[in-house]
């Protein structure tokens, strides 16, 4: 079984957390968006610690799917695996739709959506077909590009003279409570809760004694970068314009003008971000193929391209327009899909496995 290095594990989780989050920024329902990122980072770190500590202690490198079968039995366990498979594929489809919206607006305005979608999912499927190591190496390159991109954008906006710190004022005009509610209601589940997919990949991650440190480092790095991204958007666009912008980071990059020579970096930004979303989509597709492989006892490679086409088709049908797509993602998907699969099912499964472990330990002690 392929094992990822510490940096590959870090890059995969880093790319997963940024993915579409860096495109759309923090959901724009409150005033101080950067504070929402900081507030959500604290429970996000706690969630990462619980995920990787609990699975390491309970699963002994088994991963989420095998724990589901152990806790719920053969038949109920496989039904839950299918539920997670559908969940992962649906989230992948939503990511593809996010990417298509971005590309349509910035790069390929006259290209039909279905052509962009097919090209995107086939490239992601090609990466998944190469195995987790290929996805890991691709994530390494993407992580480096994202960091360089942010530093470059920050420097160019400084040189262009568009960063004005006073645009982030007034500070907390409605108090701290709306910030806290927003971070727990939305930002905890997206993007931090999506780390649940890494419980499926647990067997492929780096050494057991490194997983927790690498996971927490990736969550902290992604959270701080998302905070810096929202701060940068606020300093450049101002609070009101940031809240009405569909892609505030791209709108900020459009303002870059260094000596009338370096201008309009939005296309390059979209191109780089596209690779980050591809990493995220590939991770969910890989987890989906592993689920079907375990349920039907066949090779996961058999499902890569068929499922990629399913993801593409669902992405085109998931919502009628961009506004509906955003509303579904921030309300319906969180309540119906994210919370059950990210919190309720893992918690119940972990408790069931822990109880069975304790019973076995007592039985062994009695026999001894």
Secondary structure, 3 states (H helix, E strand, C coil): CCCCCHHHHHHHHHHHHHCCHHHHCCCCCCCCHHHHHHHHHHHHHHHHHHHHHHHHHHHCCCCHHHHHHHHHCHHHHHHHHHHHHHHHHHHHHHHHHHHHHHHHHHCCCCCCHHHHHHHHHHHHHHHHHCCHHHHHHHHHHHHHHHHHHHHHHHHHHHHHCCCCHHHHCCCCCCCCHHHHHHHHHHHCCCCHHHHHHHHHCHHHCCCHHHHHHHHHHHHHHHHHHHHHHHHHHHHHHCHHHHHHCCCHHHHHHHCCEECCCEECCHHHHHHHHHHHHHHHHHHHHHHHHHHHHHHHCCCHHHHHHHHHHHHHHHHHHCCCCHHHHHHHHHHHHHHHHHHHHHHHHHHHHHHHHHHHHHHHHHHHHHHC
